[in-house]
Structures are given as structure tokens and as C-alpha cells.
């Protein structure tokens, strides 16, 4: 299993946004969907319920043979803006 590394800036921003490292790791290991990001990066999607409202966690990462390097993560309520129909991986 590949190692998941969260760069310090992404870790700090995720903490400020109330996103746990467990959610980030779960989203990379068990994504509901993965889409192409900018510059060859990938974006893992997973939905979470927070206070009875559905949010999409987007984890932006770079993948190498040995690891996933997380460069950003954020929650959005604009699921339909980012969700790619027909791209579910589960």
C-alpha cells in the first residue's frame, strides 16, 4: 500500500477547515470518484454528512510509484459542480 504524505501547508489548511487526516486518507484509499486535476494532479472525491448536510471532500494529490502527496483538501456543498456523472468508482 502506498504511503500518503500531506504537505505541511495542506495539513495546516485542512486543520483550519475542520478536515481530519483520517478523512483525507480515507478519501484517497476509498474514493467514490477520482477525476483529473490541473498539471497532471488527481482529485479524489468522497461525500460526507456534516450536521445533516451533504458535503463533497475534494483531495488534490500527486501520485508517484511510492506515495500519494496531498497538496490540498477542502469541503464543498456544491457537489453537482464537481461530481462527474458516470465516473463513480464504487
C-alpha positions in Angstrom: 0.0 0.0 0.0 1.3 3.4 -1.0 2.2 5.9 1.7 0.1 9.1 2.0 2.0 12.2 2.6 0.3 15.5 3.4 2.4 18.6 2.7 2.6 20.9 5.7 0.7 23.7 4.0 -2.2 21.3 3.1 -2.1 19.9 6.6 -2.4 23.4 8.2 -5.3 24.4 5.8 -7.2 21.1 6.3 -6.9 21.6 10.1 -8.2 25.1 9.8 -11.1 23.9 7.6 -12.0 21.2 10.1 -10.9 18.3 7.9 -9.3 15.4 9.7 -6.3 13.5 8.4 -8.4 10.3 8.6 -10.9 11.8 6.2 -8.2 12.7 3.8 -6.6 9.3 3.9 -10.0 7.5 3.6 -10.8 9.7 0.6 -7.6 8.7 -1.2 -7.8 5.0 -0.2 -11.5 4.6 -0.8 -12.6 7.4 -3.2 -16.1 7.5 -4.5 -14.6 9.0 -7.6 -11.3 10.3 -9.0 -11.1 13.0 -11.6 -8.3 14.7 -13.5 -6.9 17.9 -11.9 -4.6 20.5 -13.3 -1.0 19.8 -14.2 -1.4 16.0 -14.0 -2.7 16.1 -10.5 -5.7 13.9 -9.5 -8.7 14.8 -7.3 -10.3 12.2 -5.1 -13.9 12.8 -4.2 -15.9 11.4 -1.3 -19.2 12.6 0.2 -19.7 13.2 4.0 -22.7 14.2 6.0 -22.0 17.1 8.4 -24.8 18.4 10.6 -27.4 16.8 8.3 -26.0 18.3 5.2 -24.1 16.5 2.4 -20.6 17.8 1.5 -18.0 16.7 -1.0 -14.5 16.3 0.2 -12.0 17.1 -2.6 -8.5 15.9 -2.0 -6.0 17.1 -4.6 -2.8 15.0 -4.9 0.1 13.9 -6.9 0.8 10.2 -7.3 4.2 8.5 -7.6 5.2 4.8 -7.5 5.8 5.1 -3.8 3.3 7.5 -2.5 0.4 10.0 -2.7 1.4 13.5 -2.0 -1.6 15.6 -0.8 -1.3 19.2 -1.9 -4.8 20.4 -0.8 -8.2 19.3 0.6 -11.4 21.1 1.0 -15.1 20.5 1.6 -17.8 22.0 -0.7 -21.5 21.9 -0.7 -21.5 22.5 -4.5 -21.4 18.7 -5.2 -23.1 19.0 -8.6 -20.3 21.4 -9.7 -17.6 18.9 -9.2 -19.2 15.5 -9.4 -18.7 13.8 -12.7 -21.7 11.6 -13.6 -20.8 8.2 -14.8 -17.4 8.3 -13.1 -18.3 6.5 -9.9 -15.6 4.0 -8.9 -17.7 2.2 -6.3 
